[in-house]
Amino acid sequence: MRALVTGGAGFIGSHLCDYLLAQGDEVIALDNFFTGSKQNIKHLLDHPDFELVRHDIIQPILLEVDQIYHFACPASPVHYQYNPVKTTKTSVMGTINMLGMAKRVRARLMLASTSEVYGDPEVHPQPESYWGKVNPIGIRSCYDEGKRVAETLMMDYHRQNNVDVKIIRIFNTYGPRMAINDGRVVTNFIVQALRNEDITIFGEGRQTRSFQYVDDLILGVSRMMQKEDFIGPVNLGNPVEFTILELAQTVIRLTGSRSKLIYLPLPEDDPTQRKPDISLARNKLNWEPAIRLEDGLKKTIAYFEETLSRGK
């Protein structure tokens, strides 16, 4: 296959490029390097089947490909709230451009949507049938509503133009190649712990999240792309739930850190619970996460130790 990965120099996108090349695919990585990093794909630049294109998907592009993995979008609040108009454009105009390309070249297109489409959920755990509770005018809505519109566009292009589409909803994912300034909770806690800085917990730390290691996610992505006669959406996440306080205590223990916990007010519209119902992924894709949080955290901590030692 000839595969296009938008956001290919990003955290998840770069791992996906690795996987696809290992499967024998040709890979074109598209990235504007707003949150992506050349460091993430530096080891691939000499690979004969890999090509890197600097491009912003808000602008149209035409490439001849068989499959499109549409992963381009800032995914952490720090980055997507930095330029909220651009974030919405990336989800909406970027998805329109990828759908237009998929229609022209008859490629299969996968949208990396997000658990954020469920907002601050009133149903727990969240099944794909739940429509969500999102604040359309809040500070997170550029991302939440952007992805919801992207899902709408995917389904409308499929129904109206018969475009071959797939929708995945990714829950909290962590692992090597996350940016140090990412702003997401796993990154924050590990970097603060390694530096022996105070670990900042928002609220009382009772809010819950489910954390999946990136390798588990990539396997689910691959199975979904190959699956015939199933569009989705499908949740890809780890159904084991942890409080934020439990995560902080685990990171401190694994790093041997001297960090102290400090508590700050909760950000606006911060979800209190987030846990996927993955019955559909188990049933349709024969997929569920296999990597325990502690094992994944050890690999991620080792990556950040090396990155910090290089002064990056």
N, C-alpha and C positions, 0 to 999 in steps of 0.2 A: 504493500500500500504506500501511496504518497500522502503523508499526513501533514496538516498545518496545525501548529499549536500557537494560538494567540496568547500573549503573556508568557511566551516560552522561556524568558530569562527570569521569571518569577520563582517564588518558592515552590509551589506545586507544579507549575509549568515546566521547570527544569527537570524535576524528577520524572515527569511524564515523557519528556524528550529522551531521557536515559532509557526508560522502559521500552519505548517504541523502537529506538535504534537497536536495542538488545533483541527485539522480536524480528529484526530484519527489515523494518520499514525505512523509507526515506522520510526525513523530517525537515520541514521548514519552520523555524521559530520566528515569530513576529513579536516585536516588543518596542515600546517607546522609551523604556528605561526610566519611567517615573518612579515605580517601586521595584522593578526588576533590576538585576545586576549582572554585568558581564562575568563577574567572578563565578556565578552559578553555572554558567555554560562554557566557561573557559576551556575545560577539559574536552569539550566536544568540537571546538572550532576547526580542528584538523581532521575530524572524522569525514570520510568520503561521502557519506550519505546525509550529512547535516549541513544546513544552510541557515544563516542568521540574517534577518532583514529588519533594519530599524524603521519602524512605521507606526503611526498612530491610527488605530482602527476607526477613529471618528471620520477619517478620510477613506474613500473607497479604494479598493485594490483588487486586481484580478490575478489570480494564480490558478494553475491547473493542478488540482489535488483530488484525491478520492475521499478523504476524511478531514473534517475540521473539528478540532477541540478548542472551543471558544472559552478561554480562561482569563482573558485580559480584563482586569478591573482591580483597582485598589480594594483590598479586603479588610483592612484594619481601620477602626474609627479614626485614628490619628491621620491616616493618609486619605481616606475618602471624605473626611470633613474639611481637609485642607483646601480643596477646591470642589465644593459640592456640585456646582454646575457641570464641571468637567466629568465628575463621577457619573452623574445622570446621563450625560451625552455618551460616555463610554458604554454604559449598559444599553441605552436606547439606539443611538445612531450606529454604534459599533455592531450591535446585534443585527440591525437592518442591513448593514454592509455585508456581514457574514452570511446572512440569509440570501441576499442578492447573489453573492458568489456561489453559494450552495445550489441555488436555483439554476444558475447559468451553466455550471459545470457538472451538475447532478451529483454533488458530493453529499455524503452523510454528515450532518452537523450536530454536534453535542454542545449544549449550553451548560456551563458550570454555574448553576444557580446556587442558592444558599439557604440555610436554615433561617436566615433573617427574614425570609418571606413570611414566616409565622409570627414575627414581631414579638410582643410580650404575651406568650400564649396563655389561653384560658383552658386549653386541653393539654393533658400531660399523660404519657409522652405524646409527641406530635406525629400523627399519621399523615400521609400525603393528601388524604381527603379533607384535612383541616384547612380552612381558608385563611386563618391567621387573624391577628389583631395588631395592625400597624398604624402608627400615627402618620398620616400623609403630609403633615406640615412640621414634623419634628426634625431635629438636627441629624437623625440617622436615616431620614426618609430618602435622601439622595441615593443611598445604597439599597435600602429595603424596597422602596417603590421602583427604583431603577430595575432591579432584578425581577420584580413582579411584572413590570411592563415587558421586559425581555422574554419572560415565559409566555406572555400573551402573544407577542409577535411570533414566537416559535410555533405556537399552536395555530395561529391564523395563517401563516405561510404554509403550514402543513395542510390545513383544511382547504385553503383557497388555491394553492399552487402545487400541492402534493410534494412539497419538499420533505426529504427524509430527515427527521429530527429526533433528537434524544434530549431529555432534560434530567439532570441530576441535581439534588439539593444537598450541598456539602455542609456538614456540621463541623464544629471546631476541630481543626487539624493542626498538628505541630510536627516538628522534626528539623533536621539539619537544613541549612540555607534560609531559614527565616531571617529577616533583617533585624539587626540589633535595635534599630529605632522603630521597630514594627508597631509597638504600642499595645499588642495583644498580650493576654495575661500570662501565657507560658513564657514568652520571650522576656517580658518585664521581670517576672519572678526569678528566672534563671540568671539573667544579667545582674540584677540587684544582688542576688545571693552570691554570685561569683566575685562581685566587687565588695562584699560585706557591707552593702548599703541597706538602709531601712527598706523593707518590703512593703509596698503600698497596697492595702486592701480597701476596696470601695465598699461602703456600707459596713455590715458586720461580718461579711464573708460567708453568709449563709446561702447566697444565691448559688445555683448549681449549674454546672456545665458538663458536657460529655466530650472527652478528648480522644481523637483517633490519630494514630501514627500515620505519617504520610504514605508509607509502603502499603498499608491496608487500603487506603483510599485509592491509590493508583491501580491496584488489582480490581477494585470495584468499578473504576472508570473503564478499564479495558473490557471487563465482562459486559458492561452495559453497551459499549460501542459495538461489540460483536453480536449482541443479542438481536435476533430478528423478531419482528411483530410485537415489539414493546417500546413505546415512546417514553413512558414515564409520566409524570415526574417520579423519581425514586430517591428516597433518603439514603445517603451514604454517611454514616457516622457511627460512633461507638455508643451502644446503649448503656454502658456502665457510667453511672452518674457520680460526680464528686462535688462537694462544696468547694468554693474558692479558698476557704480557710484550709481545708484538707490538702489542696494542691500546694499552697504555700508551705505548709509544714513538711510535706513530702520533699519538695525542692530543697528546703533548708537541710533536711536529713541527708539527702543524696549528695549535696555539695559540701557538707561539713561546714556550713557558713555560720558566721557570727551575727548575721543579720537579725534585726528586731522587726516585729510587725507593727506597722502604724495604720491607722484607720482614717479614711477620708470619705466625704459625702458621695453617695451614688450618683453617677452621671445620669442625665436626662434620658428617659425611655430605655434604661438598661433592663433587659429581661431578667426576671427572678428565677425562672427555670428554663432549662433547655436540654431536651433529651429526645433522640429520635426513636420512633417506632420503626424497626427495620424488617418487619414481617415480609414486606413486599420484596426487599432485596434478597432476603433468605429464600423466598419462594421462587422469584423470577430469575435471579442471578446465581443462586447457590453461594451467596457471599455473606460473610460477617467478619468483623475485625478479629484478628488473632493475637495482636501484640498488646501485652499488658501495659498500663500507664507507666509503671515503674521502669520496665525494660526500655520503653520508648524514651522516657525522660533521661535515662542514663546515656543513650546515644546522642540525644539533643544537647545535653550538658557537655559531653565531650567535644561536640562541634563548637559550642560557644567558648569553651576554654581555649581551644586552638585559635579561634577567630580573635578573641580578646588578647591572646599572647602575641598575635601578629600586629596588634594595634589597629585593627580594622574597625 
